[in-house]
Each structure stands twice: as structure tokens, then as C-alpha cells.
Amino acid sequence: MATSTTKTGQPLDRPVLDSMLRRRMFYTPAFEVYGGVSGLYDYGPPGCSLQANIIETWRKHFVLEEDMLEVDCTMLTPHEVLKTSGHVEKFADWMCKDPKTGEIFRADHLVEEVLESRLKGDKEARGQKVEIDEEKEAKRKKKAKDIKALKLDDSVVKEYEEILAKIDNYDGGELGLLITKYNITNPTTGGNLEPPVAFNLMFQTSIGPSSNLAGYLRPETAQGQFLTFQKLLDFNQQSMPFASACIGKSFRNEISPRAGLLRVREFLMAEIEHYVDPEGGKKHPRFDEVADVKLVLLDRKVQLSGSTNTTEMTIGEAVKSGTVDSETLGYFIARIHLFLLRLGTDPKKMRFRQHMANEMAHYAADCWDAELLTSYGWIECVGCADRSAYDLTVHTRKTGAPLFVRETRNEPLKIEEWQVDIDKKKFGPRFKKEGKTVEAAIEALDQEIREKLSLDLEKNGKIELEVPGTETGKVAIDKDLIKIEKRTRTEHTREYTPNVIEPAFGIGRILYSLMEHVYWSREGAEERGVLSFPPPIAPTKVLLVPLSGGHPDLKPLVKRLSQKLRRLGISNRVDDSGASIGKRYSRNDELGTPLGITVDFQSVHDNSYTLRDRDSTKQVRSDEDTICRAIQSLIEGQKTWADVQKELPEFTQQELD
Amino acid sequence: MATSTTKTGQPLDRPVLDSMLRRRMFYTPAFEVYGGVSGLYDYGPPGCSLQANIIETWRKHFVLEEDMLEVDCTMLTPHEVLKTSGHVEKFADWMCKDPKTGEIFRADHLVEEVLESRLKGDKEARGQKVEIDEEKEAKRKKKAKDIKALKLDDSVVKEYEEILAKIDNYDGGELGLLITKYNITNPTTGGNLEPPVAFNLMFQTSIGPSSNLAGYLRPETAQGQFLTFQKLLDFNQQSMPFASACIGKSFRNEISPRAGLLRVREFLMAEIEHYVDPEGGKKHPRFDEVADVKLVLLDRKVQLSGSTNTTEMTIGEAVKSGTVDSETLGYFIARIHLFLLRLGTDPKKMRFRQHMANEMAHYAADCWDAELLTSYGWIECVGCADRSAYDLTVHTRKTGAPLFVRETRNEPLKIEEWQVDIDKKKFGPRFKKEGKTVEAAIEALDQEIREKLSLDLEKNGKIELEVPGTETGKVAIDKDLIKIEKRTRTEHTREYTPNVIEPAFGIGRILYSLMEHVYWSREGAEERGVLSFPPPIAPTKVLLVPLSGGHPDLKPLVKRLSQKLRRLGISNRVDDSGASIGKRYSRNDELGTPLGITVDFQSVHDNSYTLRDRDSTKQVRSDEDTICRAIQSLIEGQKTWADVQKELPEFTQQELD
């Protein structure tokens, strides 16, 4: 794995970035004055504003642009719903306890960690180069530097590698056997571990005063959306395809969260459930609009071959070649790509990785993750899964609610089939109280058997049937009681359960990865960090700096400008501290504020102001209205700084460091 | 209580409105296909969009306009935090169980309900008019119509009335005594009830795999905000006053929620914590801007006198007269008023009610609720409390974190005080191992005692002190060991814990009340409901209707218009169903869509369109660009329909019902 880099290609020093992000309050550990709770973070003002801007962009890019039906479902979810969806049973990790120390390990991570560390020790002993995967490193209690150089038998190396390749595939019992067989112990103390037990990752609570309604905090927004399917279809006047969308917090009671904002117990998600008719290859009407979008793909086959070499191709080619399963899935993959670019992520640090068969959810037909490269490695930030008809089907089966589409066929469907007629007048007297049972057994016969029986009837003048629940368990029916004929039936309506294409965005992961992508530091001043958010995404748009701190002549101008920008909907902050202009700008470089206005004594005379660009530190000067217009067009993304620089006179004094 | 009315003053039929709101999917009971969970609702597309517009308006009106520091804190909150804040102990209701039926009653509501019902029975027996309080009626299991006309003794009536006046004041034991004394039973079955037990209203869960970190879903966003105080003060460069703000879900495990969207278990809040220096009367620098805002007030004194007569006065007068405690509290009350008006609530159905002493939270210095009149009665939608220094103080005391302000005094403070000097050289030999204890006892003496002792010293040449922990419990100290003098000390910094003014908005309650306020129906067509949201608040801004359903000549125009509006950030929906124009418009009146564009065959020829106003059903016609500009200025609130009607030619054909 390559070392991660800043926006300008320098090595990224994560502790330095991290301390800057905390100092500027992009985020802060929650409840820190109480010692904190791992996996819980608060966003401070810039983080909160950044998050709001990402969400607003998401709403415009998806909900508004695609006319999606946004819903707001509750987080509290009753047990029954998550039992049906499979989460009560399957949304769990296996954990092992060390009975001596009380430490708890996630079993698959532990096996992975220990075997990998042994393989590394083996490589070292064989004098081979050891690569360090920083992502896994961060999760690990025992660091790679503690690895013992110990050569393994070739056969053992092979066994370990095979186990690691399918590590997501083992259940608790199998993990337990691996732990025993390979003598895996507490990496710190060497102590023996108890066998793995399932730990459900949902936060449980009880709803109402009588404690008998168990509930959970939702692990995804999807289930709430599925349950509104029927009403949304009505709302959409029965028109398919359509999509619902939901933005809200979801929860995951991680066994041992580390890796900062990337693995948290409470996180903001934005999920889309796009309902599509499974017939006709899941085409998408707007696929042509994105067919030429070029993507970096890492497909399943390449991964299975043990490689991580990516391929660049258009989504049009990917769908045509079958690499991506359908147009609809491909359409959303391309739209996700465009969304991430709009936020300012680095296209060189973005790829779409296909899930391998053993890591896909049990219901999924195909799944691609948008991954962003960070100092923790490649991070899954958006999942784009074809959930097939799984969820709607299980909820319908459980509740009887018609979570499907019923539509009039353009042309009635003619179906040739074997139909059975019973002569009811003779049937009753013949079979007496067994009549109903026999009748039901006949109704349940499938087409193949009906065809065979029709031949029997013709040949023998009767048929013989096994009918459990009758006295002898068998009945014979004569041809005067029954007729079996091939006929044509006409179906005017069609019922089908739509398939679901689900793009699911982890907003917190995108937010963190974005901060790494736009981070750099000025040449020759490595301690001066800059966050180059695109203006529409930046937390605050404009910094207002009176040249001379709180000078009474400048104060009213600053106040007026600030109010004017506010009225234009442009967030701004005033820094009238006594620090030098350079210091004040550098503070705001760290906050990622793209523009700065300097108010000086010339401003008092002629109402002209200096506008500074964060990235180039270049400045232009003009009158108040022109400056405000320039700001607005930059914020709305209509102009770039290069445009503004061409139009307005440059200003070269006064950048005093 | 007056019967509630529609926007146009007609009686409001809640079941009719409610069925419309559900049909149009403003909201829907959550998990309905699973039978639902009381107190949990989902918002469908129009409700969700309405909520987003309310939030956006809130952000502009408060966060942006007042330069507040928005934070996003977690909902999961560890036990310790809520223990310190008092929620673990006090955020509870008392409940009684009927052991036979298993029914659970909220004790105070039950006592209130039964005594009120008896008082009504008494009135009926005395031939007096019985007023029905619809809000309480809705909560009640036994309806008023079941009341028995039974005359009570005058003394009993007086007792009941006194109990009801202070019903919020009883604890569980007292409620239990009332239940026994007045023979209060299950209103439906008459069965005896178990004594009241406290039921904490927080949802509990456990964080992490080892089950030893108890946590709750937060009951308010406030605590998370308080814990970030110190970091926010740093972020704000130590400048006071400032405010933090947080928008997010909070939770309350109601014993038995009814009353629809007004009493739910999971709700969106928007809370502001404004930190102010308690010295100098809690002035607000921008109070002048709102001093003339007229408000309808219902103060504490009036309520205690048993009346609900409101007074109209400016907030300037209210603060001056001491009705409202401080400028800062008054400033926010006025700003809340302006915010609610901006959303479109009816000023005639809005009042500010002051909390009475016995209903205020234990920490509050003063509290006013913005109440909106609905068919459930007056509903608390915004609370505006002065929480004093309570929260910051208890968290500081518990954790030692400096949740206070330390500032350099403009002028050093000179303090005259009695200081004690000890001659340490002689003190040690004299008191030996008791020296430290005696010294500490002297240090702890307050000013008054020091003054008295200085006189003793002068008069008797020694002082006598009781010092617990010494051998005799008493010591005498001669004047050669000790000196007590009045001197002046100079203090250069000042430390203080800010007071908190907290405007807390229940977004769901505002949303529901607003829907009642803007609801009306067309004269002569009572079944045709209209929701007259102001254009900036309305869920969808524009309906696009091709005159003739899906006619191929009109389709491309509709598509182009829709995309154009979308690019301008204006949400719109197309209705190209086969229904009549009138039917399609009436569907969208119910959705509260303020504007409609009709695309007809004339549009194909000259690119002109008809623009329809929801409220007046008047139409104007012009070319595409003019129509789009008109829409934009209406949506942004720069123009009214009356302005547009003056500027553009009226169109009178084609409103076909």
C-alpha cells in the first residue's frame, strides 16, 4: 500500500492533520470531560457546517435532480421488523473473551491479525520485504513491530493464506476451531480465550413502560423505507420506477472502535432505495447521460486472482461487458462518482471495488463500494448494492402487506396451462368428508404432474394420487369425476416485487476522507495547514479581517459587509483580533475558508476592498458590490478564482506574514 | 376553550384534516404494516420537505443571523453525564399499574382526569355549563360523555380544585396518598391500582460489548452542548456572549402517547444555548432591534389568579416592567415570535405563557413557552428558559473541567477584606502535630468572624477557637502568633460561570401546529382542503400540469421546464395523469403547493405559460423566462402574488373543475 499523500503530493502526517482538525474543532471526542466514550464524536462548528453542506449537495444531486421521494423514518425500530429483515440473527460479530483480563476481541479480526502477523514473521525470517497495511495496523492491539521473525512450513503458509482469503466466510464455531487448531491466544498476554460467542451489533432498548416491546436503534435507514413502499407507490401515482431517500443517523455497537471518524457507533447515513422492475434487464432511462463517465474499477475476478490492479473504463463499457450487472446499478455508480467529485475528493484516490461472493450480504445480487484512499488505507464510503427483491419479499411474507406492484398489462398475457376440472356433484358423494382434502391436493399439483396425470387419465381411465391426511393416504379418481386439459388463460394485470438498487452513503466517512484529500501545507511552512474545500462545500465562505484589529473606523464597515453577505446567504466570520493579518489568514486556511476580505483605511475612503483567494493567496481589489458579486459566483460554483482574477485588478500589498 | 378554527375561521374538523394529511403522506404511523408503535411516526415526502424547509429557515433566522456556533452532538449519552445533570433521578413520571388488567396509568394524569371528571359531574348536577378541554379529552381513556352527574360537597369541590392547581407539584408518595384518599381506581374497570412507581422516561441501552457502560438516548440536545462549552469558548477566541446551537433527534419514552404528532417518543429538536455573563442584568446588544415587537403574554401572576387572560405589550415594555426577567431572555422571546410568523403561523393563535414556580425545572430562573393554538388546545412548541448557571456548575463540580469564563478585568478589582497572618516559626513549635489542622481552621474563617476575632485579639491579646480534630477541640492563640488586619487585595482576572438562556424548539410540534394554522377549505367545496404554506416554506414549490395528460407535443416542454426550475433550485412535480386540470390542482392544494404552471397547446406555439396561485386560484400568463423569474421572486419571499398579478396579464380560461 502506498503511503498516503496530501493534496499537493507530500507525505501526509496524520497526527499533524488530526491535531489541526481537533484544534479547529472540526470534530471532538464526545463527552471528553467525562473521559469520553470510544466510537462517539461530536462535530464542532466547522465540521457541522461541512456536514450540512455535504448533505445539501447530496439533496440537490440526488433527491432534487432525480425527483426522489424523501422520507424521514424513526430510528427506534421494533424487534419484529429487524427479526424479519435478518438483522436480529445476522447483524452480529463473533467475539472472544479473555477470562483472565476481561478483554474482548472480535474473533475474525483476531484470527486475521494473528495469522497475518505470523505470515509477516515468516516473510521476515525468509528475508522478504514486509508491507504494512496501515488500515489494519490502526485496528490492531499488537503492533507489527512486535512481530517475531519465525519461519513457517510452506504447507502452513499455504493454509494461512487460504484461511485469510475467506476470513469473512467463517461462522463462530469455525472461528473457534481455527483458534484452537492454530493456538491463537490473547496477543498481549498469551492467555487462552473463551470460544467465540455472537455479539449482535444493534443497540437494544425497550419501548414503553411495560418493558415487553423490545426495540433497537436502526442499523440502517433502509428497513423504515421498505415498510413505506406501498404508500410511496400510491404517492407516486403507481408509477415505476421511483426511488425513496432518507438521511439520518444509524447505529452500530462496535466491539472495539478505533480509527477515529471512520469507525463510529453513531453515524449519519444518506440512503437511496431505487425500485426497479426486474424484468427487461433493469434498464435506466437516463443511463445515456452517464454512459461516458470514466471510472476506476476493481472487479471481483481481479480480486479473486489475488491482485488489486484497477481498470479504467466508462460505465457504458462496464455494463456492456457485464462487469457491472445492470444499467440501473451502473447509472448510480456513475452518479456516485460525480457526487464525490463535486465535493472535492481527489479522483486519483477514488475507486469502485466489487464485493466478492463471500462478503456480499446474503440478499445481494451485486455490490460495488466507492472507496476513497486515506491514511487508513482504502475506505468504503458508499456502498451501491442490488438488494434484489429480498427485503420487500420477507416483509410481505411476514405481514401480508402487499409490498409489490400491480399493474395493468399493455397487452393481456396469454398463458397456456394444464387446468383441472372437478365434477363437484359426484366428487362430494364419492369422497365424503375427505373431499376437501383431496380437492386441495389436486389444486396444489404443478404443471408437470398435471400433464403426466392427463396421460394416465387418458390411458387408464383414472388417476392415482398420494393424499396425506386421507384414511389410506392414497386415492384413485375415475375419469367421470375429473378432467385435465391444456387451455389458454388470459392475465390482464401483472404483479411483481420490485428489485432494489441501494446507494448508501456513510456521510461521516466521506467527510473525513474529503478532509484528508483537500489537506496540504504551504511550501516552506509545513506547520501552516490548508484545507482546500471547493467554495460550495467549505464550512464558512468568507473571512472578514479589519487590517487593524478593532479600530473604530473599520468596525462599522466590517459590520455592514458581514450583514450584507449574511443577507445573501453567505456565511462569514469576522476576525478582529489583534493578531497579524497573516496569522489571521493562516488560522482560516486551517478552517478551509476559501475567501477573505481585508477592510483597510482605503476602504473607509472609497468603499473598496481586497478579496483574497485561500489556495493561491492572490488578491484582487474592487468596490463593495463587485466584490460581493464575485463572491457569490464563486460560492455558487459559476466562476473559478481564475475567472475572477482575469476580471478584477490584482492587489499586491499587505499580505503580511 | 374556544373551538379551533381553520385559516379562514371555519370550524376545524380534525379527523378530516388528519385523513388528508395521511392520504397526502405528510406523515404516517411508523411500522404500520407491523401494527405500528404508538408515539412513532414517519414523515412522507411532503412532511419531510416541510421539515427541511422549517430547519433551513431556523438556521438562517438564528444560526446565520446571530453567528451561532452550531454543533452536532451524539444521541447516545453515557449514564454519568445524565446522572450529573439530574435526568437519571428526575426525568421521570409516576405510573400506577392495574394488577388485574396490566394497564399502566400516568399517576398525575390519572388523578387530574378523575378529579376533573368528578368536578364536571358536580357542575352538571348543579345545572352549570360544562366546558370540554379538547387537549385533555384526547389524552383520556374515559371520555367526558361518560361523566356521572353527581353533586359534591362544597368543601370537596374546594379540595379538588386546590389539588388540581398544584398537580405538577406532587411526588409519587403524595400521589399515592391522593389515590387512596379519594378512592381513585381504573376509570374503565373500577379496579384498584398499585401505588405509583417512578418510571424514568429515558430510553436505556448499553454501549460496547461488555454491558458495563450504561447509556441513554438523550432527552435533550442541551447536555452535549454544555460539555463542549470550553472548546467553543476557545473557538470563539474567548469572546462572550456567544451561543451554540444543535439540531437533532431527542427521545422520551412516553408512558402512553396519544395526541398524534404532538406527543411522540422520538422527535426533532433545535436548541440554542446562549451563554451570558450574569453580571450587569443580562443585557443583550441587539435588544433595541426587537424592543418594539408586540407580543401576547400570559404571565405567572395572571395564571395564579386563576385566569388565562392575555396581555398584549411590546417586549420592551415587558422587560422594563419586570414581567420578563432580562433583556437577553426578552430578545429571544421576540426572535422566536418573529421566527414563528416567518413560518406562516397565525399570530392570533400564538401566545407566550410564563411557567409558574411549581412547573419550572429546578434549575430555571424564568421560563416562557411559545404556545400555538390547535384543535388539541394550546400547545407548547418552543420553550425559552433561563437555566441560570446550573448545568455548567454541576458538570464542573463533577468532572473538574473548567466550564467557566476567565477574563482579564478592564480595571483591576480592589477588594477590602480581613486577612490573617500566622507567624509560622512560632506556630509549629506551639501546636506541634496539630499545627496543620489549626491553620486550616483559621484559613476557613469567614469575613464576619475574622472581624470579630480581630476585636478579641485587640481586647484580650488572644483568640479562642473551636477546632474539631484537635485533642481538646479548642485552641487559644496569642497575639504574638497571629495578626488579623483589614487590607486591600487587587484581583486582575475574573472567573464566572455564564448563565444560559435556552430557546428550545420542538420542530415536530411546530410543524403540526403550522399545518392546522394554514389549513382551510374552499367555500362551497368543503371537501377540497387547502394548505396555504408561505412559498418559502411549502414542501414543493411548483406543480407542472400538461393540459392534456401525457400528450407527446406537451411532454418535451414539461420536461424542459422541470429541469430549468430544478437548476434554479426550485422543487417541482409533474402531474401528467389523465385527471382533469381541476382535480390535479385540487390534489396539489392539499399538498400546499403554492404555484402551478399549465402547459397547453399555445405553449407549443409561443412558449408562453399560465401561472396559477394556489390561494386565489387566479392565473397570469407570460413567456417562459418571465414566469420563471416571477416564481423565483415569490419563492424567495421578495414578491407577493399581488405584485405578480399587477405585473403580468391575467389569464381567465381553462380552470376546469
Contacts between the chains, C-beta under 8 A, distances in Angstrom:
chain1	res1	chain2	res2	distance
A	24	B	235	7.9
A	25	B	231	5.9
A	25	B	232	7.6
A	25	B	234	8.0
A	25	B	235	5.0
A	28	B	228	6.7
A	28	B	231	6.0
A	30	B	73	6.5
A	30	B	74	4.8
A	30	B	224	7.0
A	30	B	227	7.9
A	31	B	77	7.3
A	31	B	78	6.0
A	31	B	81	6.0
A	31	B	224	8.0
A	31	B	227	6.1
A	32	B	227	7.4
A	33	B	227	5.5
A	33	B	230	7.6
A	33	B	395	6.8
A	33	B	399	4.7
A	33	B	401	3.8
A	33	B	403	7.5
A	34	B	78	6.5
A	34	B	80	5.4
A	34	B	81	5.8
A	34	B	227	7.3
A	34	B	399	6.0
A	37	B	76	7.4
A	37	B	78	5.5
A	37	B	207	6.2
A	37	B	213	7.0
A	37	B	215	7.6
A	38	B	208	7.7
A	40	B	74	4.7
A	40	B	76	6.1
A	41	B	74	7.2
A	42	B	71	5.9
A	42	B	72	6.4
A	42	B	73	4.6
A	42	B	74	6.4
A	42	B	224	6.4
A	42	B	228	6.2
A	43	B	71	6.3
A	43	B	72	4.2
A	44	B	69	7.5
A	44	B	71	5.8
A	44	B	228	7.0
A	44	B	231	6.7
A	44	B	232	7.3
A	44	B	235	6.5
A	45	B	69	4.5
A	45	B	70	5.7
A	45	B	71	6.6
A	45	B	232	7.7
A	45	B	235	6.4
A	47	B	72	7.2
A	48	B	70	4.6
A	48	B	71	5.6
A	48	B	72	4.7
A	49	B	70	6.6
A	51	B	72	6.5
A	52	B	59	7.8
A	52	B	70	7.8
A	59	B	52	7.8
A	60	B	569	7.2
A	64	B	566	5.8
A	64	B	569	7.5
A	64	B	571	6.1
A	65	B	566	6.5
A	67	B	573	7.4
A	69	B	44	7.5
A	69	B	45	4.5
A	70	B	45	5.8
A	70	B	48	4.6
A	70	B	49	6.6
A	70	B	52	7.8
A	71	B	42	5.9
A	71	B	43	6.3
A	71	B	44	5.8
A	71	B	45	6.6
A	71	B	48	5.6
A	72	B	42	6.4
A	72	B	43	4.2
A	72	B	47	7.2
A	72	B	48	4.7
A	72	B	51	6.5
A	73	B	30	6.5
A	73	B	42	4.6
A	74	B	30	4.8
A	74	B	40	4.7
A	74	B	41	7.3
A	74	B	42	6.4
A	74	B	266	5.0
A	75	B	75	8.0
A	75	B	249	6.6
A	75	B	266	6.3
A	76	B	37	7.4
A	76	B	40	6.0
A	76	B	203	7.4
A	76	B	251	7.4
A	76	B	265	6.5
A	76	B	266	5.4
A	77	B	31	7.3
A	78	B	31	5.9
A	78	B	34	6.5
A	78	B	37	5.5
A	80	B	34	5.4
A	81	B	31	6.0
A	81	B	34	5.8
A	95	B	209	5.7
A	102	B	210	7.3
A	104	B	209	5.0
A	104	B	210	6.1
A	199	B	209	5.1
A	203	B	76	7.3
A	203	B	205	4.5
A	203	B	206	7.8
A	203	B	207	7.6
A	204	B	205	6.1
A	204	B	206	7.9
A	205	B	203	4.5
A	205	B	204	6.1
A	205	B	205	4.7
A	205	B	217	7.2
A	206	B	203	7.8
A	206	B	204	7.9
A	207	B	37	6.1
A	207	B	203	7.6
A	207	B	253	6.9
A	207	B	265	7.0
A	208	B	38	7.7
A	208	B	253	6.9
A	208	B	254	8.0
A	208	B	255	7.5
A	208	B	256	7.9
A	209	B	95	5.8
A	209	B	104	5.0
A	209	B	199	5.2
A	209	B	253	7.4
A	209	B	255	4.8
A	209	B	256	7.6
A	210	B	102	7.3
A	210	B	104	6.1
A	213	B	37	7.0
A	215	B	37	7.6
A	217	B	205	7.2
A	217	B	217	7.7
A	224	B	30	7.0
A	224	B	31	8.0
A	224	B	42	6.4
A	227	B	30	7.9
A	227	B	31	6.0
A	227	B	32	7.4
A	227	B	33	5.5
A	227	B	34	7.3
A	228	B	28	6.6
A	228	B	42	6.2
A	228	B	44	7.0
A	230	B	33	7.6
A	231	B	25	5.9
A	231	B	28	6.0
A	231	B	44	6.7
A	232	B	25	7.6
A	232	B	44	7.3
A	232	B	45	7.7
A	234	B	25	8.0
A	235	B	24	7.8
A	235	B	25	5.0
A	235	B	44	6.4
A	235	B	45	6.4
A	237	B	575	7.9
A	237	B	577	5.9
A	248	B	249	7.9
A	249	B	75	6.7
A	249	B	248	8.0
A	249	B	249	7.1
A	251	B	76	7.4
A	253	B	207	6.9
A	253	B	208	6.8
A	253	B	209	7.4
A	254	B	208	7.9
A	255	B	208	7.4
A	255	B	209	4.9
A	256	B	208	7.9
A	256	B	209	7.7
A	265	B	76	6.5
A	265	B	207	7.0
A	266	B	74	5.0
A	266	B	75	6.3
A	266	B	76	5.4
A	395	B	33	6.8
A	399	B	33	4.7
A	399	B	34	6.0
A	401	B	33	3.8
A	403	B	33	7.5
A	566	B	64	5.8
A	566	B	65	6.5
A	569	B	60	7.2
A	569	B	64	7.6
A	571	B	64	6.1
A	573	B	67	7.4
A	575	B	237	7.9
A	577	B	237	5.9
